[in-house]
Amino acid sequence: MPGEWEHAVAAVGPAWERRCGAAGRQAALELRERVARVAALWELTVGGPLATGGESVVVAVHDRFGRPGVLKCRPPADPGTCREALALTHLASPHVVPLMASAPADGVLWLSRVVPGQALAEERDDLAAADAWCEVASSLPRAADPTAASAALFPRLTQQLGALEAWQAALPKGHWHLAQRVVAVAQGLAATAPAPSLLHGDLHDENILSAGGGTFWAIDPKGVFGDPAYEPACLLMNRWMRPTGPPERLAAAVAQRLGLDARRVLGWTFVHTALSLAWSQEDDGRPVGASDPRWAVLDQALSALRG
């Protein structure tokens, strides 16, 4: 429907313009025509936009055999398109959404569609969600070599830790001690980390979708080389932000299932939560307000580490 496309353009237009200037604004205005051109090349029938976010628009399609798929669209030549395509290739497993084709110059990926597609975040039982998450996480290959040519597209986790310095400097005085503790924990984890593996990098419970029959698929990999104990941090942060946040045994259960050190998992959850606040600060230009639930997660994780 025309209104759906107008809504999608309005949703991503400002973000694309901030990132790419006038070219980003034009990319949003030409989104429907770009999708039609790529779909014709791949012999796809276009439905309409399914979801929009700050980075991309997801459009429903069917191939010539009637099989459902989606086109994930960013601005043309956006480096995120190539990076995600490469991450999907390196992390290919029965629990990762299949990449059907990519058109990096057009900023478009053709992905299989996860049906029914219910997010794992809707699972109210924390331990049941952790079981499903571990099934997905344990299927991901971990043998990627960060010295390979693909390393140019995938950052190292240790590089991302630099965001904590600017975050710390911009915080009110009352948060300085906590910020210093985060930096110290991050430095300690980085100094004692095992050889880095290619991680999904954003494997929270909104990025794991039900494919029916008790099967789940991961979507939206970021691709980052780092300590495998970092991977559960996104899941734990999301779960701990809920009003009835899970007990610390959730971190222990995930660590045991994946053969990880539970204390390192807790440490990375502490650091990742601070990184999430730092990235929000970068996006918004100001520190995140005290009511944000991530501050409570920081306190919980720090308490668990001390315990």
Protein Blocks (a to p, Z undefined) as FASTA:
>chain_A
ZZlmmmmmmmmmmmmmmmnommlmmmmmmmmmmmmmmmmmnopacfbdfbdcfkbccddd
ddfkopacddddddehiaklmmmmmmmmmmgcfkbccdfbdcfknopacdddddehiafk
lpmblklmmmmmmmmmmmpcckbcfkbmklmmpccfklmmmmmmmmmmmpcfklmmmmmm
mmmmmmmmmmmpccddddeklacfklccceejhiacdehiebiaddfklmmmmmmmmmmm
pmklccfklmmmmmmmnopafklmmmmmmmmmmmmmmmmmmmnopacdfklmklmmmmmm
mmmmmZZ
